Amino acid sequence: MKHIAAYMMLKMAGKAGTADEVTAVITAAGGEADADAVAKLVADMEGKNIDEVLAGGMDLIKDIKVGGGGGGGGGGGGDAAAEVVEEEKVEEEEIDMSGGMDMFGGEEGTGDY
């Protein structure tokens, strides 16, 4: 994925997307590029319009339905997606900081400092 992401960033920036450029982006981000994967990606994308490739990919995934499924472990990822959404909805417990101890040693005007 990192190779594709680097390639896409380069193309969005108007660059050629050469193997050296892809490797440089990944290295700059602190990663390590796989030279074989980079070479294959660049070769596969040679002569192709990135917008057309993305549009073709959207056509391939347009009919995928998220959710549904059911038991048996073959739910199509819907259960995992629901769990992620539930985790995001969990609210942090609020802490009441209004009472209790005074940071400065007591009530105002006692003079016991």
C-alpha positions in Angstrom: 0.0 0.0 0.0 2.8 2.4 0.8 4.1 2.1 -2.7 0.8 2.9 -4.3 0.2 5.8 -1.8 3.6 7.3 -2.7 2.9 6.9 -6.4 -0.5 8.6 -6.1 1.0 11.5 -4.1 3.6 12.0 -6.8 0.9 11.9 -9.6 -1.3 14.4 -7.7 1.8 16.7 -7.4 2.2 16.5 -11.2 5.4 14.3 -11.0 6.2 11.5 -13.4 6.1 8.8 -10.7 9.4 7.2 -11.5 10.8 4.4 -9.3 13.4 6.8 -7.9 10.7 9.3 -7.0 8.5 6.6 -5.3 11.4 5.3 -3.3 12.4 8.9 -2.3 8.9 9.6 -1.0 8.8 6.4 1.1 12.2 6.9 2.5 11.4 10.5 3.4 8.4 9.3 5.3 10.7 6.9 7.3 9.8 3.8 5.5 11.7 1.3 3.4 10.7 0.7 -0.2 10.8 -2.7 -1.8 12.7 -2.2 -5.1 10.9 -5.0 -6.8 7.4 -3.8 -5.8 8.2 -0.3 -6.9 9.6 -1.5 -10.2 6.5 -3.6 -10.8 4.1 -0.8 -9.9 5.8 1.7 -12.2 5.9 -0.8 -15.0 2.2 -1.6 -14.6 1.2 2.0 -14.6 3.4 3.0 -17.6 1.3 4.6 -20.3 -1.9 4.7 -18.2 -3.9 7.7 -17.1 -4.2 7.6 -13.3 -7.8 9.1 -13.5 -8.9 6.3 -15.8 -7.4 3.7 -13.6 -9.2 5.1 -10.6 -12.5 5.3 -12.4 -12.1 1.7 -13.5 -11.5 0.7 -10.0 -14.6 2.5 -8.8 -16.6 0.6 -11.4 -15.3 -2.7 -10.0 -16.2 -1.9 -6.4 -19.5 -0.1 -6.9 -21.6 -3.1 -6.2 -19.8 -4.2 -3.0 -22.2 -4.0 -0.1 -20.9 -3.2 3.4 -22.6 -4.8 6.3 -25.1 -7.6 6.4 -23.6 -11.0 6.7 -24.4 -12.7 9.9 -22.9 -15.5 11.9 -20.5 -18.1 10.9 -17.5 -15.8 10.3 -18.4 -15.1 6.7 -20.2 -11.8 7.2 -18.4 -9.8 4.6 -16.7 -7.5 7.1 -19.9 -5.9 8.3 -19.4 -7.1 11.9 -15.8 -5.8 12.0 -17.0 -2.4 10.6 -19.8 -2.2 13.2 -17.3 -2.9 16.0 -15.1 0.0 14.8 -18.1 2.3 14.7 -19.1 1.3 18.2 -15.6 1.9 19.5 -15.7 5.4 18.1 -19.0 6.1 19.7 -17.8 5.2 23.2 -17.7 8.4 25.1 -15.0 9.2 27.6 -16.2 9.3 31.2 -16.4 12.9 32.4 -14.5 13.7 35.6 -16.1 16.2 38.0 -13.3 18.6 39.1 -15.6 21.1 40.7 -15.5 20.0 44.3 -13.1 18.5 46.8 -9.7 19.9 47.4 -8.6 23.5 46.9 -5.3 23.8 45.1 -4.1 26.5 47.5 -4.8 24.9 50.8 -8.3 25.7 51.9 -11.0 28.3 51.7 -10.4 31.9 51.0 -9.7 34.2 53.9 -8.7 31.6 56.5 -5.1 33.0 56.9 -3.6 29.6 57.8 -0.8 29.8 55.2 
